Amino acid sequence: MKKIFTIIFGLALGSSAFAQNGSGNLHIFNDITNHKLDLYYTIFTVVPSTCSAGVQALDLVHLPPNEIASYTTYINSTSAAGHPYPIDHWSPDVLSYPPIIASAQRWSYIKFSLSDPLNPGPITPTLGGSVGFYNSCTGVPASIAGTGSLNGTNYSFSADTFMFGGDLWINVQ
């Protein structure tokens, strides 16, 4: 699976100049293979034309190892729409916005943390952070990495963002 995403990442570097403006789908991939860490995240948006804050998902989504969560629109991200990793609550409530306003928002970044279900407890330092797109608006980096330990087990992670075919990808590994 890592080879597939390495190839996609390489292709994305060449095609990122031709990517759309961030209005595409958002894909989040939990590619943690060493310790099978669980990924917990929340999503934020931004209005790129004014760099103003958008909305925040109030649901903390749990994404198991080797799973992909894809979000197309706000309305299609809910459990009512049958999404496997739903986001039912936004602040402010974007699901009630007129479509013209909701479409002005762009997926911007995720705030996340990783945990080991087989070694419960707080990893020190905490594995997580924020990673996303629109760095000039939010100051959130496009790539981060970190390490931590718990009960004698050492952990490491990296999170990278890229655009491919107009869609936004976040790969945590």
PyMOL commands that set and color helices and strands:
alter all, ss='L'
color gray80, all
select helices_A, chain A and resi 2-18+75-77+79-81+94-96+99-102+135-138
alter helices_A, ss='H'
color red, helices_A
select strands_A, chain A and resi 26-30+38-47+52-57+61-63+67-71+90-91+106-115+128-132+143-150+153-164+167-172
alter strands_A, ss='S'
color yellow, strands_A
deselect
rebuild
show_as cartoon
